[in-house]
Amino acid sequence: MGGIQLKRMAVLTSGGDAPGMNAAIRAVVRTGLEQGCEVFGVEHGYAGLIAGKFIELGARDVGGIIQRGGTMLGSARCPEFRTEEGRTKALRELNQKRIEGLVVIGGNGSQTGANSLAAAGFPVVGVASTIDNDLYGSEITIGVDTALNIALETIDRLKVTASSHQRAMLVEVMGRDCGYLALMAGITGGAEAVLIPEYETQPEEVVREIRRAYERGKPHAIVVVAEGARPNAQGLAQYVKEQGARLGFELRVTILGYSQRGGTPTYFDRYLASRLGAAAVEQLAAGKHGVLVGIQKSEVATTPLAEVMAGKKPLDPRMLELARVLAK
Ligand code: F6P
């Protein structure tokens, strides 16, 4: 492959955990060892980096984790790392431990941190991992598939009980700023309506959709609502409650919340994480850094972290249309 002989590298997981992070850690460690490198795990993301919490990891230390959700290294959101002082401490720890390359597994906040380390001249490679799938530079990110399958399992069950009672069900899925999970769960779960943060929806429009579903002879109505949608599930439920009998249907709310983050990673997430973790180490070993490793056109691809920060990943408008058409 050429490049440099890396002697010591480190890996951390940061931000919201995502099913498949463990598979990515395993891939980083074992690929690093294959390259003849000593590999260290950093505990609890950037907080552990600042505090110098490094543990050496061998091949057996990452055994039996590929099938586990969460992250064996722990994760954190770390406000201190957003300060100059915090980053200086982290760089000092990296230098003291003689680490020559760092892999950061995480989403937008984590890659922002990675970008600031890269800007300070430290060799860092990001691995695209977030259940939100809102990271520019990767068509799909680690954890999305598992989170969606968890949402689908619930939606399928809710449809059964909704049909028995002719009820409408609101299902709130994660996604504070991005409606990807809601939209895809809506399409593949057969929802009558989807509410996402990207578009404001009038409560009356949702009521109209639910009514139309009953008029078309459906025994239920499922509305998937992203956590960050306006209104959110609670707001909609409140509206329906205030309107009372006028609406002519009963509505119940299920909030999936964090359960979507805690699942057993699917085949897809394990495979994706294995590929991206290995590719991140190969980048470092080839002397290439300051990039995010993700998937583009089904292949592993790299994007400069600065570009990832500047880019926005919009929802595919064709998916919005598909959700509408298939709700018939
Ligand atoms: O980024 C993943 C995510 O689960 C979002 O969907 C959600 O809005 C957020 O994290 C929750 O963050 P926290 O774990 O800090 O409560």
Boltz pocket constraint, residues with backbone or C-beta under 6 A from the ligand:
constraints:
  - pocket:
      binder: B
      contacts: [[A, 16], [A, 17], [A, 77], [A, 107], [A, 130], [A, 131], [A, 132], [A, 174], [A, 175], [A, 176], [A, 177], [A, 227], [A, 261]]
      max_distance: 6.0
